[in-house]
Amino acid sequence: MKSEGPVARDIRARLAVAFAPSDLVIEDDSDRHAGHHHEGGIDGQAGGETHMNVRIVADAFSGMTRLQRQRAVNTCLAELLKGPVHALSIKALAPDE
């Protein structure tokens, strides 16, 4: 398993503070977007953590709709979504799901 880069670590830290997840998986999916306009990431190098997948399980999502969960995660990561993250796939679940 490859180690997390600085963007993934930043995402992990922000989500941990905001949601205290019981499970959190962050995947850098940037390699699948080779040749894409935004593949350069934070330092202009390929594989720069521009396309990320997040799977988060937290009590905080209980009673929320899927849209509310997506918005909560997007709000938490808004600064990163202005750059360096170009695309973010979110799967946000309550513990009983």
C-alpha positions, -999 to +999 in steps of 0.1 A: +000+000+000+015+034-009+018+060+017-004+090+019+009+122+004+005+157+019-030+163+004-044+130+017-029+137+051-045+171+051-079+156+041-075+130+068-068+156+095-096+179+085-122+151+084-110+137+117-115+170+134-149+177+118-165+143+120-145+120+144-150+091+119-150+055+130-136+046+096-119+067+070-103+056+037-087+081+014-075+070-020-055+090-045-071+083-079-050+108-098-031+081-117-063+071-135-064+107-149-030+108-167-030+134-194-059+153-178-055+190-176-054+190-138-030+161-133-002+183-121-013+187-085+003+210-060+037+211-074+031+206-112+043+170-111+022+141-123+005+122-095+000+154-075-031+142-056-057+160-077-083+133-078-093+118-045-118+092-033-130+094+003-150+068+022-160+081+057-182+065+084-192+087+113-220+092+138-222+128+126-240+115+094-268+098+113-301+114+103-286+133+074-296+128+038-270+118+012-269+154-001-265+168+034-235+145+040-219+155+007-223+191+015-209+187+050-178+170+036-174+195+008-177+224+032-150+208+054-127+205+025-136+237+006-102+252+009-086+221-007-112+220-034-101+254-046-068+237-053-049+214-052-079+189-053-097+190-087-121+161-082-134+145-050-156+113-048-173+110-015-190+081+002-203+093+035-221+068+057-236+065+092-223+036+113-254+015+108-251+016+070 
